[in-house]
Amino acid sequence: MARPCEFNEEQVLEAAGDAFSAKGYDGTSTRGLVRLTGLTPPSV
């Protein structure tokens, strides 16, 4: 059974979109997404 989400999906998508807009797909790292979104690496 899956656990319920503990994050706001809309906020995470907005933060990721902002990162991709600023740095492009090649310039955005998983580590950066973790820092910006507050997710853990397995969640990214």
C-alpha distance matrix in Angstrom:
0.0 3.8 6.6 9.4 12.4 15.1 17.9 20.1 19.6 23.2 24.7 23.0 24.2 27.6 28.0 27.1 29.5 32.1 31.8 32.1 35.1 36.8 36.4 35.4 32.7 34.6 35.4 31.9 30.2 26.5 27.9 29.5 26.4 24.6 27.6 28.0 24.5 23.3 20.2 19.6 20.7 17.3 16.3 19.6
3.8 0.0 3.8 6.5 8.9 11.8 14.3 16.5 16.0 19.6 21.0 19.2 20.5 23.9 24.2 23.3 25.8 28.4 28.1 28.5 31.4 33.1 32.8 31.9 29.3 31.3 32.0 28.4 26.8 23.2 24.6 26.0 22.8 21.1 24.1 24.3 20.8 19.7 16.6 16.3 17.6 14.4 12.9 16.2
6.6 3.8 0.0 3.8 6.4 8.6 11.6 14.2 14.5 18.2 19.0 17.6 19.5 22.5 22.6 22.2 24.9 27.1 27.0 27.8 30.6 32.1 32.0 31.5 29.1 31.2 31.4 27.8 26.1 22.5 23.4 24.6 21.5 19.5 22.1 22.4 18.8 17.3 14.6 14.6 16.6 13.9 12.2 15.7
9.4 6.5 3.8 0.0 3.8 6.4 9.2 11.2 11.8 15.3 16.3 15.5 17.4 20.2 20.6 20.7 23.1 25.3 25.5 26.6 29.0 30.6 30.9 30.5 28.5 30.9 30.9 27.2 26.0 22.7 23.5 24.2 20.9 19.1 21.4 21.1 17.4 16.3 14.0 15.0 17.4 15.3 12.7 15.8
12.4 8.9 6.4 3.8 0.0 3.8 5.6 7.8 8.4 11.9 12.7 11.7 13.8 16.5 16.8 17.0 19.5 21.5 21.8 23.0 25.4 26.8 27.3 27.0 25.2 27.7 27.5 23.8 22.8 19.6 20.4 20.7 17.4 15.8 18.0 17.4 13.7 12.8 10.8 12.4 14.9 13.4 10.3 13.0
15.1 11.8 8.6 6.4 3.8 0.0 3.8 7.1 9.1 12.2 11.9 11.2 14.1 16.3 16.0 16.8 19.6 21.0 21.2 23.0 25.2 26.3 26.9 27.1 25.6 28.0 27.3 23.5 22.4 19.3 19.4 19.6 16.6 14.5 16.1 15.7 12.2 10.6 9.4 11.2 14.5 13.8 10.9 13.5
17.9 14.3 11.6 9.2 5.6 3.8 0.0 3.8 6.0 8.8 8.1 7.6 10.7 12.5 12.3 13.5 16.1 17.3 17.8 19.7 21.7 22.8 23.6 24.0 22.8 25.3 24.5 20.7 20.1 17.3 17.6 17.2 14.0 12.6 13.9 12.8 9.2 8.5 7.9 10.8 13.8 13.9 10.5 12.1
20.1 16.5 14.2 11.2 7.8 7.1 3.8 0.0 3.8 5.5 5.4 6.4 8.8 10.1 10.9 12.5 14.3 15.6 16.9 18.6 20.1 21.5 22.8 23.0 22.2 25.1 24.3 20.7 20.8 18.5 19.1 18.0 14.7 14.1 15.1 13.1 9.7 10.3 10.3 13.7 16.3 16.5 12.9 13.7
19.6 16.0 14.5 11.8 8.4 9.1 6.0 3.8 0.0 3.8 5.5 5.1 6.1 8.5 9.9 10.5 12.0 14.2 15.4 16.4 18.1 20.0 21.1 20.8 19.6 22.8 22.4 18.9 19.2 17.0 18.3 17.2 13.6 13.8 15.4 13.2 9.7 11.3 10.5 13.7 15.5 15.4 11.7 11.9
23.2 19.6 18.2 15.3 11.9 12.2 8.8 5.5 3.8 0.0 3.8 5.5 5.2 6.1 8.7 10.0 10.4 12.2 14.3 15.3 16.2 18.3 20.0 19.8 19.3 22.7 22.2 18.9 19.9 18.4 19.6 17.8 14.4 15.3 16.3 13.4 10.6 12.8 12.9 16.5 18.2 18.5 14.8 14.3
24.7 21.0 19.0 16.3 12.7 11.9 8.1 5.4 5.5 3.8 0.0 3.8 5.5 5.1 6.2 8.6 9.8 10.5 12.4 14.3 15.2 16.5 18.3 18.8 18.6 21.7 20.6 17.3 18.2 16.8 17.4 15.3 12.3 13.0 13.3 10.2 7.7 10.0 11.1 14.8 16.8 17.9 14.4 13.7
23.0 19.2 17.6 15.5 11.7 11.2 7.6 6.4 5.1 5.5 3.8 0.0 3.8 5.4 5.2 6.1 8.5 9.9 10.7 12.3 14.1 15.4 16.5 16.7 16.0 18.9 18.0 14.5 14.9 13.3 14.1 12.5 9.1 9.8 10.9 8.3 5.2 8.0 8.1 11.7 13.3 14.4 11.0 10.0
24.2 20.5 19.5 17.4 13.8 14.1 10.7 8.8 6.1 5.2 5.5 3.8 0.0 3.8 5.5 5.1 5.9 8.5 9.8 10.4 12.0 14.1 15.3 14.8 14.1 17.4 17.1 13.9 15.0 13.9 15.5 13.6 10.2 12.0 13.4 10.4 8.2 11.4 11.2 14.4 15.2 16.0 12.7 10.9
27.6 23.9 22.5 20.2 16.5 16.3 12.5 10.1 8.5 6.1 5.1 5.4 3.8 0.0 3.8 5.5 5.0 6.1 8.6 9.9 10.3 12.2 14.2 14.4 14.6 17.9 17.0 14.1 15.9 15.4 16.6 13.9 11.1 13.3 13.6 10.0 8.8 12.3 13.1 16.6 17.5 18.9 15.8 13.9
28.0 24.2 22.6 20.6 16.8 16.0 12.3 10.9 9.9 8.7 6.2 5.2 5.5 3.8 0.0 3.8 5.5 5.1 6.3 8.7 9.9 10.7 12.3 13.2 13.5 16.3 14.8 11.7 13.1 12.7 13.3 10.4 8.0 10.1 10.0 6.3 5.9 9.6 10.9 14.2 15.1 17.2 14.4 12.3
27.1 23.3 22.2 20.7 17.0 16.8 13.5 12.5 10.5 10.0 8.6 6.1 5.1 5.5 3.8 0.0 3.8 5.4 5.1 6.2 8.6 9.9 10.6 10.6 10.2 13.1 12.2 9.0 10.5 10.2 11.7 9.2 6.3 9.3 10.3 7.4 6.9 10.6 10.8 13.5 13.5 15.3 12.9 10.0
29.5 25.8 24.9 23.1 19.5 19.6 16.1 14.3 12.0 10.4 9.8 8.5 5.9 5.0 5.5 3.8 0.0 3.8 5.4 5.1 6.0 8.6 10.0 9.5 9.8 13.3 12.7 10.3 12.8 13.1 14.9 12.2 9.8 13.1 13.7 10.5 10.3 14.1 14.5 17.3 17.1 18.7 16.2 13.3
32.1 28.4 27.1 25.3 21.5 21.0 17.3 15.6 14.2 12.2 10.5 9.9 8.5 6.1 5.1 5.4 3.8 0.0 3.8 5.5 5.0 6.1 8.6 9.4 10.9 13.8 12.2 10.2 13.0 14.0 14.9 11.5 10.1 13.3 12.9 9.5 10.5 14.1 15.4 18.3 18.3 20.5 18.2 15.3
31.8 28.1 27.0 25.5 21.8 21.2 17.8 16.9 15.4 14.3 12.4 10.7 9.8 8.6 6.3 5.1 5.4 3.8 0.0 3.8 5.4 5.2 6.0 7.4 8.5 10.8 8.9 6.6 9.3 10.7 11.6 8.2 7.5 11.0 10.7 8.0 9.7 13.2 14.1 16.4 16.0 18.5 16.7 13.6
32.1 28.5 27.8 26.6 23.0 23.0 19.7 18.6 16.4 15.3 14.3 12.3 10.4 9.9 8.7 6.2 5.1 5.5 3.8 0.0 3.8 5.5 5.3 4.5 5.4 8.5 7.8 6.2 9.6 11.3 13.1 10.3 9.3 13.1 13.6 11.3 12.3 15.9 16.1 18.1 17.1 19.1 17.5 14.0
35.1 31.4 30.6 29.0 25.4 25.2 21.7 20.1 18.1 16.2 15.2 14.1 12.0 10.3 9.9 8.6 6.0 5.0 5.4 3.8 0.0 3.8 5.8 5.6 8.1 10.9 9.9 9.3 12.9 14.9 16.4 13.2 12.5 16.2 16.1 13.3 14.6 18.3 19.0 21.4 20.6 22.7 20.8 17.5
36.8 33.1 32.1 30.6 26.8 26.3 22.8 21.5 20.0 18.3 16.5 15.4 14.1 12.2 10.7 9.9 8.6 6.1 5.2 5.5 3.8 0.0 3.8 6.1 9.2 10.9 8.7 8.6 12.2 14.7 15.4 11.9 12.3 15.8 14.9 12.5 14.7 18.0 19.3 21.4 20.7 23.3 21.8 18.4
36.4 32.8 32.0 30.9 27.3 26.9 23.6 22.8 21.1 20.0 18.3 16.5 15.3 14.2 12.3 10.6 10.0 8.6 6.0 5.3 5.8 3.8 0.0 3.8 6.7 7.5 5.0 5.8 9.4 12.5 13.4 10.5 11.4 14.9 14.5 12.9 15.2 18.3 19.0 20.6 19.2 21.9 20.9 17.3
35.4 31.9 31.5 30.5 27.0 27.1 24.0 23.0 20.8 19.8 18.8 16.7 14.8 14.4 13.2 10.6 9.5 9.4 7.4 4.5 5.6 6.1 3.8 0.0 3.8 5.6 5.3 6.3 9.9 12.7 14.6 12.2 12.3 16.0 16.4 14.7 16.3 19.6 19.7 21.1 19.4 21.6 20.5 16.8
32.7 29.3 29.1 28.5 25.2 25.6 22.8 22.2 19.6 19.3 18.6 16.0 14.1 14.6 13.5 10.2 9.8 10.9 8.5 5.4 8.1 9.2 6.7 3.8 0.0 3.8 5.5 5.4 8.3 10.5 13.2 11.6 11.1 14.7 16.0 14.7 15.6 18.7 18.1 19.2 17.1 18.8 18.0 14.2
34.6 31.3 31.2 30.9 27.7 28.0 25.3 25.1 22.8 22.7 21.7 18.9 17.4 17.9 16.3 13.1 13.3 13.8 10.8 8.5 10.9 10.9 7.5 5.6 3.8 0.0 3.8 5.7 7.7 10.6 13.0 11.9 12.5 15.7 16.8 16.3 17.7 20.4 19.8 20.2 17.7 19.6 19.5 15.8
35.4 32.0 31.4 30.9 27.5 27.3 24.5 24.3 22.4 22.2 20.6 18.0 17.1 17.0 14.8 12.2 12.7 12.2 8.9 7.8 9.9 8.7 5.0 5.3 5.5 3.8 0.0 3.8 6.4 10.0 11.3 9.6 11.0 14.2 14.5 14.0 16.1 18.7 18.7 19.4 17.2 19.8 19.6 15.9
31.9 28.4 27.8 27.2 23.8 23.5 20.7 20.7 18.9 18.9 17.3 14.5 13.9 14.1 11.7 9.0 10.3 10.2 6.6 6.2 9.3 8.6 5.8 6.3 5.4 5.7 3.8 0.0 3.8 6.8 8.4 6.5 7.2 10.6 11.2 10.7 12.4 15.0 14.9 15.8 13.9 16.5 16.0 12.4
30.2 26.8 26.1 26.0 22.8 22.4 20.1 20.8 19.2 19.9 18.2 14.9 15.0 15.9 13.1 10.5 12.8 13.0 9.3 9.6 12.9 12.2 9.4 9.9 8.3 7.7 6.4 3.8 0.0 3.8 5.3 5.0 6.3 8.7 9.9 10.6 12.1 13.8 13.3 13.3 11.0 13.8 14.0 10.6
26.5 23.2 22.5 22.7 19.6 19.3 17.3 18.5 17.0 18.4 16.8 13.3 13.9 15.4 12.7 10.2 13.1 14.0 10.7 11.3 14.9 14.7 12.5 12.7 10.5 10.6 10.0 6.8 3.8 0.0 3.8 5.3 5.0 6.2 8.6 9.8 10.3 11.5 10.3 9.8 7.3 10.0 10.4 7.2
27.9 24.6 23.4 23.5 20.4 19.4 17.6 19.1 18.3 19.6 17.4 14.1 15.5 16.6 13.3 11.7 14.9 14.9 11.6 13.1 16.4 15.4 13.4 14.6 13.2 13.0 11.3 8.4 5.3 3.8 0.0 3.8 5.5 5.1 6.3 8.7 10.0 10.4 10.0 9.3 7.5 11.1 11.7 9.3
29.5 26.0 24.6 24.2 20.7 19.6 17.2 18.0 17.2 17.8 15.3 12.5 13.6 13.9 10.4 9.2 12.2 11.5 8.2 10.3 13.2 11.9 10.5 12.2 11.6 11.9 9.6 6.5 5.0 5.3 3.8 0.0 3.8 5.4 5.1 6.1 8.4 9.8 10.5 11.1 10.1 13.6 13.3 10.5
26.4 22.8 21.5 20.9 17.4 16.6 14.0 14.7 13.6 14.4 12.3 9.1 10.2 11.1 8.0 6.3 9.8 10.1 7.5 9.3 12.5 12.3 11.4 12.3 11.1 12.5 11.0 7.2 6.3 5.0 5.5 3.8 0.0 3.8 5.4 5.1 5.7 7.9 7.8 9.2 8.6 11.5 10.4 7.5
24.6 21.1 19.5 19.1 15.8 14.5 12.6 14.1 13.8 15.3 13.0 9.8 12.0 13.3 10.1 9.3 13.1 13.3 11.0 13.1 16.2 15.8 14.9 16.0 14.7 15.7 14.2 10.6 8.7 6.2 5.1 5.4 3.8 0.0 3.8 5.6 5.4 5.5 5.2 5.9 6.1 9.5 8.7 7.0
27.6 24.1 22.1 21.4 18.0 16.1 13.9 15.1 15.4 16.3 13.3 10.9 13.4 13.6 10.0 10.3 13.7 12.9 10.7 13.6 16.1 14.9 14.5 16.4 16.0 16.8 14.5 11.2 9.9 8.6 6.3 5.1 5.4 3.8 0.0 3.8 5.8 5.6 7.5 8.7 9.6 13.1 12.3 10.8
28.0 24.3 22.4 21.1 17.4 15.7 12.8 13.1 13.2 13.4 10.2 8.3 10.4 10.0 6.3 7.4 10.5 9.5 8.0 11.3 13.3 12.5 12.9 14.7 14.7 16.3 14.0 10.7 10.6 9.8 8.7 6.1 5.1 5.6 3.8 0.0 3.8 5.8 8.2 10.7 11.7 14.7 13.0 11.2
24.5 20.8 18.8 17.4 13.7 12.2 9.2 9.7 9.7 10.6 7.7 5.2 8.2 8.8 5.9 6.9 10.3 10.5 9.7 12.3 14.6 14.7 15.2 16.3 15.6 17.7 16.1 12.4 12.1 10.3 10.0 8.4 5.7 5.4 5.8 3.8 0.0 3.8 5.4 8.7 10.4 12.7 10.3 9.0
23.3 19.7 17.3 16.3 12.8 10.6 8.5 10.3 11.3 12.8 10.0 8.0 11.4 12.3 9.6 10.6 14.1 14.1 13.2 15.9 18.3 18.0 18.3 19.6 18.7 20.4 18.7 15.0 13.8 11.5 10.4 9.8 7.9 5.5 5.6 5.8 3.8 0.0 3.8 6.7 9.4 11.8 9.8 9.8
20.2 16.6 14.6 14.0 10.8 9.4 7.9 10.3 10.5 12.9 11.1 8.1 11.2 13.1 10.9 10.8 14.5 15.4 14.1 16.1 19.0 19.3 19.0 19.7 18.1 19.8 18.7 14.9 13.3 10.3 10.0 10.5 7.8 5.2 7.5 8.2 5.4 3.8 0.0 3.8 6.5 8.2 6.0 6.6
19.6 16.3 14.6 15.0 12.4 11.2 10.8 13.7 13.7 16.5 14.8 11.7 14.4 16.6 14.2 13.5 17.3 18.3 16.4 18.1 21.4 21.4 20.6 21.1 19.2 20.2 19.4 15.8 13.3 9.8 9.3 11.1 9.2 5.9 8.7 10.7 8.7 6.7 3.8 0.0 3.8 5.6 5.3 6.6
20.7 17.6 16.6 17.4 14.9 14.5 13.8 16.3 15.5 18.2 16.8 13.3 15.2 17.5 15.1 13.5 17.1 18.3 16.0 17.1 20.6 20.7 19.2 19.4 17.1 17.7 17.2 13.9 11.0 7.3 7.5 10.1 8.6 6.1 9.6 11.7 10.4 9.4 6.5 3.8 0.0 3.8 5.4 5.2
17.3 14.4 13.9 15.3 13.4 13.8 13.9 16.5 15.4 18.5 17.9 14.4 16.0 18.9 17.2 15.3 18.7 20.5 18.5 19.1 22.7 23.3 21.9 21.6 18.8 19.6 19.8 16.5 13.8 10.0 11.1 13.6 11.5 9.5 13.1 14.7 12.7 11.8 8.2 5.6 3.8 0.0 3.8 5.5
16.3 12.9 12.2 12.7 10.3 10.9 10.5 12.9 11.7 14.8 14.4 11.0 12.7 15.8 14.4 12.9 16.2 18.2 16.7 17.5 20.8 21.8 20.9 20.5 18.0 19.5 19.6 16.0 14.0 10.4 11.7 13.3 10.4 8.7 12.3 13.0 10.3 9.8 6.0 5.3 5.4 3.8 0.0 3.8
19.6 16.2 15.7 15.8 13.0 13.5 12.1 13.7 11.9 14.3 13.7 10.0 10.9 13.9 12.3 10.0 13.3 15.3 13.6 14.0 17.5 18.4 17.3 16.8 14.2 15.8 15.9 12.4 10.6 7.2 9.3 10.5 7.5 7.0 10.8 11.2 9.0 9.8 6.6 6.6 5.2 5.5 3.8 0.0
